[in-house]
Amino acid sequence: MLKLKLTTVGTSTGAIVPKEMLARLKVGRGDTLFVTETPSGYLLTPYDPAVEEQLELGREFMKEYRETFRALAK
């Protein structure tokens, strides 16, 4: 189990993320992490859930109009 350590950053509180966790999340200094509340706790992810929803809607749209896109590509 990995743990985050909270520390003071100016007048705010920051979290120190272990390098093993950063490597598994494939993120580094300056990247953004998103926190989503779930029934079992919090989910920390480098992917924006809103963007993921938009991508899924786009995939469905492209699948529905696949033949139209194919004709336009010619």
Contacts in CASP RR format, 6 or more apart in sequence:
PFRMAT RR
TARGET T0000
AUTHOR 0000-0000-0000
METHOD contacts of the structure
MODEL  1
MLKLKLTTVGTSTGAIVPKEMLARLKVGRGDTLFVTETPSGYLLTPYDPA
VEEQLELGREFMKEYRETFRALAK
2 18 0 8 1.000
2 20 0 8 1.000
2 21 0 8 1.000
3 18 0 8 1.000
4 15 0 8 1.000
4 16 0 8 1.000
4 17 0 8 1.000
4 18 0 8 1.000
5 15 0 8 1.000
5 16 0 8 1.000
6 13 0 8 1.000
6 14 0 8 1.000
6 15 0 8 1.000
6 16 0 8 1.000
7 13 0 8 1.000
7 14 0 8 1.000
7 15 0 8 1.000
7 16 0 8 1.000
8 14 0 8 1.000
22 28 0 8 1.000
25 33 0 8 1.000
25 44 0 8 1.000
25 45 0 8 1.000
25 46 0 8 1.000
26 46 0 8 1.000
27 33 0 8 1.000
27 46 0 8 1.000
31 46 0 8 1.000
32 46 0 8 1.000
33 44 0 8 1.000
33 45 0 8 1.000
33 46 0 8 1.000
34 44 0 8 1.000
34 45 0 8 1.000
34 46 0 8 1.000
34 47 0 8 1.000
34 48 0 8 1.000
34 49 0 8 1.000
35 42 0 8 1.000
35 43 0 8 1.000
35 44 0 8 1.000
36 42 0 8 1.000
36 43 0 8 1.000
36 45 0 8 1.000
36 49 0 8 1.000
37 43 0 8 1.000
62 69 0 8 1.000
END
